[in-house]
Amino acid sequence: MTTWQANRVANAPKTGSPNDDPRQSPAHPSTKARAKKVALVTKCVPPYRYPVFRALHASTRFATRFIASMPWSWSVPEARKTLDLIRSRGITINRSTKHKSVNVEQKEPVTIPLSLPLDLLRFRPDLIISGNMGPVSLASVLTARLMRVPFVLWTEEIATTAGEISRIQKILRRIILPRTNAFLAWGKPAVDYIVSQGFDPARVHYCAQAIDNDWWIARSRAADRDAIRQQLGLKGRVFLLTGQLISRKGFDKLMMAWAKLDPRHQAENALLVVGSGEDEEKLRQLARDLEIPNIVFTGGKSHDELPDIYSAADVLVFPSLVDVWGMVVNEGLACGLPVLASKYAGSSQELITSPEYGEQIDPLDIDSMTATLGKWMECELPDAEILRTHVRKINFGVTVKAFEDVIEQLGS
């Protein structure tokens, strides 16, 4: 999740109580009569999933009910207004996963579903699709078995994030995966991971980890690059870091590599840090301790402001230590920036496959990152339109078709 997405979720208006059912509103039509009924269980409806869900909701071939396990404030307001979306009651707890290989801890909320089986039984779907491999999907697959309907798992998991899951997570996967009729895998690395677990590739459907490419491209083209650079006090070749300022994003590793650059490179170029989070003051102090010149911290920026920020930069750096994808890579390419992207993230494994798009980096190898930064300060930059054309292949239409294909095959 990017910084603006985190801010948008945190600041989203809260409409009614957590258990209000927005389907009582005239904006939520009743389930389409005589159509296949599909239950899509998800944590929430974030901005980068809403266009796909909106397209599924609009289909005349099936009726989709979206069941969210997290509070309403986690979903974009548009979803609550336009989708057949309900909130399933549950208990949310915080879970920490220690990624020993990269020495970071990942914190995320996990929902213990309470009313989900009843919500599904009331809807009586012909097909159940559920995201993640946790308790919500366990409840979903067991309910599907009880109702004797197919179950589809949609997953973002990749090999580099699956290597250090807990014993409980492994137990859940041993129950869920063998009972799954088909998979919707977000990104090629996710497809590769599921196939590596011994499943027939014909049962694994590729979904694109996409953003609204047209919006990002148009907004970045329209930005006044010179004015924004002057406003932010930027000079030379600008390297952009954007996202949540938390340990697993690896911003501290990149700053350490930057501090080892030749003094001339540091004096002539700039490092732009955009975002907010629990490590913000720690990173600012690190910049002072390392005596990094020409480093600019902007704090968090809104979705509408980000294309301007990207347009002021020359290279995006994504040094994440743990990430199933990383939408900032899509955003950077759509804004015409080459990306130096962590080899541990799904986005780099699928999108940064040639020097004309950027380069994969290892955030744990500081010296190597320093050398890569120095090289990209001197080399000729790729053509922005080549980068934009490249990322356009990762679009919402690919994912909508994957969902439609699975529903047509398995919905009865």
N, C-alpha and C positions, 0 to 999 in steps of 0.2 A: 504494500500500500504506500503511495506517495504521500508527501507532506500535505498537499492540498486535500487529498482524499481523507486523511486522518482528521484534518481540521474540519472538513465538511461533515464527517460523521459526528464529530464531537459537538458541532454547533448546530446540527440539524434540529429543526423545531420539533418539540414533543407534542403530538396530537392526542389528547385524551390519555387514558391510562394505558399501561403496557398491554393490557388484554383486550382493549377495544378492538372490535372487528370492523375494518374499514369497508367490508363488503356491504354493510348496511347503508353506505353512501350511494346516491344515484350514480356516482362516477364509476362504481364497480358493478358491471352487469352480472346477472346470474349466469351460472354455468351453461354453456351452449348445449341446447337440447340435442340428443341423439348423436353427439360427437364422441369420439374416444376420449376418455377422461384420464388425464395425466397429472399425477401429483409430483411436484418438483420441490424437494426439501432442501433448504439452503440455510446457511448461517444468517445471511442478510442479503439485501440487494444493493451492492456498491455501484458507483457510477460507471465503472468499466464493465459491469455485467448487465446493467439495465437495458441497453439497446437490444441485446440478445433476448432477454426475457420479454421485452415489449413485442418483439417480432413473433415469439412463440405465442404470446397472449392473443395476438391479432389473427392467428391462423384460424381458418374455417374448417380445417380437417380434424382438429382435436381441441379439447377444452383443457387448459392448464390451470391448475390451482397451485400457487406458490405458498409454501409454508416456511416461515422464518423462525429460527430458534432463538435469535437475539432480540433485544428490545427494538421498538420502532425507530428510535433515534439512529440506529446503525444503518438503516436503509434510506436511500435518497427519497426526498418528499414526492418526486414524480412517481415512484413505484407505488407508494401508498395511495396515490390518487388514481392511477390508471390500471393497475394489475388486480387480478383476483388473488389478493394477498392476505393471509391471516398470520397471526402470531401464535405459535404453539408454546404453552406454558412449560417451564423447566427451571432447573437450578443451574446457575452459571458459577463455575469455579475457575480459578487461575491455575494454569499448568506451566511448569518450567521444564524445558528440555535442555540438557547440557550437551553442547556439541564439543566434545573433548578434542577432536582433531584440529579445531580452529580456536579452541579456548574461549567460546562465548556461550552465553545462556540465552535461549529464546523463550520469551514469555508470551502466552496467548490464552484467551478464555476458552473454556470447554463447557458445553451445555450438557447437563444430565436431563434427558427429555422425560417429562411426566405425562403430558396430555397428547403427545404425538401419535401413539397407536390409536387412541380414540379419535383424534382429528382425521387420521387416514381412514379408519373404519367408517366414519360418518360420510366422507366424500365418496368412498367406494370406487377408487380409481381402477382403470384397466392396466396401468403401468405406474410403478413408483421409481423415481429418479432421485438419488440423494447424493449430496456432496460431502466430502471428507471421509476418513476411515475411523471415525470415533464413535462415541455412544449414540449420536443421532442416527448415523447410518446403521448401527447395530439394531436399533429399534425399528428402523425402516425396513431392513431386510427380513427381520423376524416377522414383522407385520405382513410383508409381501408373501412370505411362506404361508402364513395363516390364511390369507385371502386367496392364495393360489394364483397370484399375478406375477409377472416378470419384475425383476429388480435390476436397475442400472445404477452403477456407481460412477459419479463424475469426480475426477481426481486431478490434482496438480502435482502430486508427489513425483520427485525425481530421485535418481540414485544418490546424488550427493546430499540430499536431505534425509533420505530414508535409512542411511547407514547407522544412525545413532538413536533410533527410537527406543522407547522404554519397553520393559517386559509387558506391561499392560497393553501398550499399543500393538505389540507383536501378537498378543493373544486375540485382540479385537480383529486384526487382519486375518488371522487363521480362521476366524468364524465368518467374517464378511466376504472375503474374496472368493472362496469356493462356491458361495451361494449367489454369486453375481452372474447375471445372464449376458451382460454386455458392459463395456466401459466407454466413458466419454473422457478422453485424456486431453488436458489443456497443455498443448505444446508438444513438439516432437520428443524432447527429453522425457516427458511424462508417458508418452506412448512407449518409448524404449524401456522405461522402468517396468511397466505392466507386462510387456512381452517377456522381459527378462525373468519374471516370476513364473514363467511356464504357461502363460495363457495364449490361446490361438490369436494371432494378429488380426484375423477376420472379425474377432469380437471386440477389437479395440478401435474406436473411432476418434480421429484427430479433431481437436477443437483448437482454434487460433486464440492465443493470448493477445487480444487486440485492444486498441484505443480507437477513438474517432479520428482516423487519419486525416480526413478532409478538413476537419475543424482545426487541428494542430498545424497543418500545412498552410492553410489560408491565413491563420492568425500570425504565424511566424513570418510569412512573406510580407505581411502588412506592417510589421513592427519597424520602428525607427531605430535601427541598430546604433547609429552614432549618438543619438540623443540619450539613449539608455546607458550606453557605456560612459558617457560624460556624467550623467546623473549619479552613477555608481562609483565613479572614479577609477575606471578600469583602463588598462593600457596593455599593449603588446598582444600576445596570443593568450586568450583567456580560457582556463580549464575550469569547468563547472562541476561541482558536487551538489546534488540535490536529493532530498529524502528526509526520512526521520533521523534525527540526531541521537541514535542509540548505538550500542557497542557492536551489534552484529552487522551494521552497515559498513564498518571498516574505514570510516573517515579518518580515524587517528592513524591508521596504517599509511594511508595516502599522504597525510601531512608529514609523517616521518620521512617518507620517500622524497617529498618535495623539499624538505629541509636539507637533504643531502645533494641537491642539485648544485651545479656550478653557480657561484654567486652572480655571474653575468646573466644566466638564465633566470634566476630569481628576481633580479633587478629589472629585467626587460619584460617580464610576463606577469600574469596575475592568476590568483586562485580565488574563485568565487564559491562561497558556501551558502546554500539556500536551504532552509528548513528549521525545524524546532524539535525539541525533544529533551529527554532527561539528561543527555550528555552535552547539552549546548555549552554550559559554562565550563565544563571540563575541556571541551575542544577549544574554546576561546583561550583558556589558560595554557593549553598545549601550544597554541600558536605563539603566545607570548614567550613561553619557555624556549621554544625552538627559534625564536627571533625571525619568524617568517615575514618578509616584506611583501607588500602588495597582496595581502589576503583580505577579502571583504566578506563579512558575515551579514546577511540581509534579514535573518529571521525567517519565519514562515511566510509563504506567499499563497494567495488564492489561486484557484484554477485559472481564472481569467488573466491573472498577472504572469503566469508561468511562460507562455509563449514569448513574451517580451524578454524575459530573463534568458531563455534559451537563445534568442536571436542575438543577444549581446555577447555570447560565448563563441568559442571556436571548436572546442573539444569537450565532450561529456565524459566524466570518469565515474565508473560505477564499481567501487571496490568491495562490494558486499561479501561477507563471509558465509552467510546462510540465506538463500533465497530460492524459492521454487521457480520464480520468474524474474520480476523486476520491470515494471511498466515504464520506468524512466528511460530505459533503453529504447523502447518504441517511441517515446516522446522526443528523445534526442534525435533519432533518425528522421522522424517526421519534420523536425525543425531544421534539418540539414546538417546536423553535427555528426562527425564520426565518434565512435564510442570506444573507450578503453574499459572493457567490461570483465568483471570477475569470472574466472573459469568455474566457480562454484555455483553460478546462477543459471537457471534454465534459459533466460533470454540470450545470454552470450553463446550458449551451446547451439542455439538455433539461428540466431541472427548475425552474430559476429563471426562469420566463417571465411572472410577474405579481407586482405588489407584495404580494399576499397571501401569497407564498412567500418573499419577500426581495428582493434586488436584485443585478444584475450589476455588478461593479466592474472597473476597470482598475488593477492593482497598480503599473503604471508611472506613473500619474498621481497623485502624492502629494496634491496640493491637492484633487483631486476626491474621493479617499478620505477626506480629513479632513472635507470637507463631508458626505459620506455618513454617516460615523460620527456626526457631530453631529446629523444629522437623525434617525438611529435611536436616539439617546439621548433624544429628545424625543417621538417619534411614538408612537401607540398600536400595540402589538404585535399581530400576527395571532393568530387563534384557534389554539391548539395542535392541536385535533382536525381542523381543516381541513388543516393541514400533514401530519398523520399519514395522513389519507385520501388526500391527494395522492401521497405516496410509496408507498402500498400498491399502486398501479398498476404499480410497478416491482418485479416479484416473480419468484421462481424458476420458477413455472409457465409464464410467458411463454417463457422460454429453453428449458425442457425440450420444449415443444411445437415450437419452431423446429427443434431438433435432430431430433426425431422426424419432422417433416415432410420435412426434407432426407434423412434416412435412408430413409424410405419411398419418396421420389421417385427416389433415385439408387442405393440398394442393390439389387443384383440377385440 
